[in-house]
Amino acid sequence: MTTAMTKAATVEQMIRTHASEFSEGLADAVDMDRLLRVSMSQIRGNTKLGKCSPASLASSILAAGKLGLEPGLLGQAYLVPYGSECTMIIGYRGLIDLARRSGQIAKIEARLVYENDEFAVTFGTDEVFVHAPLMFGDRGKVIGVYAEAYYVSGVVQREFMTLDEVNAIRDRSRAATNGPWKTDWAEMARKTVVRRLVKYLPLTVEAMQGIAAADDLEFGKYSAEVVKPKRSALAAAMAEPEPAQALIDVEPEGPTADADGQLTDDGHEPPDDWQPGGGS
């Protein structure tokens, strides 16, 4: 039996031993058996995941399950190895799914723009994106990516990022040279512009918390202070060997940049009374 298969069996046994508690942490629509099947398939098929600790693998699977996302081929989430640790990263389709759960968004689309496409952007009161992809011949290199969110009310919110902006976000990710940025660059580019777009969209509290937590893991954000909470049976089983630690955010001093590179806490965010459809 390979290392990856052995590790998958260990993780599955760990989770099933504490199945009741694990299930309580999952989103209502998640079937634990299906989540385990698709997750174990990912672990067995990836030798690098086979080198990750069982605790980090179980935690990553739980993180995806809390958001109602499946790691794997659907592109909702990814299990990404960092040496001996695994981290869950939200995918393009997973981010769209989270954004639509508010019930106010009808659909979200994201597209790559190539240098030989016809593409124009007009910002302001009459914001317009015009994109006519080259239908035949060489479309050239990717020069940017954009996303559009269509509200149920008919309002459309848009966002555009250049190739340099996308790659700047990629380079800040812990997965810049590993995982989906290497195997699914186009999907991650779409996810990056959608991630910036969702800052202006209505989200459920669970979605906002889940996205923020996933960003912290992907971009290596660490708090200055940690505490050791009382452990549950599952948390104790997943601790290797020290108790699981919970991070406490501390207020940053001065302007800081969020996961997509935009400044926060410095007056550059939209005002509290901002309404969708009001331009960029």
ABEGO torsion letter per residue (X at the ends): XBAAAAAAAAAAAAAAAAAAAAAAABBAABBAAAAAAAAAAAAAABAAAAABBAAAAAAAAAAAAAAGBBBEAAGABBBBBBEABBBBBBBAAAAAAAAAAAGABABBBBBBBBAABBBBBBBEABBBBBBBBBABEBAEBBABBBBBBBBAAGBBBBBBBBAAAAAAAAAABAAAABEAAAABAAAAAAAAAAAAAAAABBBBAAAAAAAAAAAAAAAGBBBABBBBBBBBAAAAAABOABBBBBBBBBBBBEBBBBAAGBBBGAGABBBAABBBGAEX
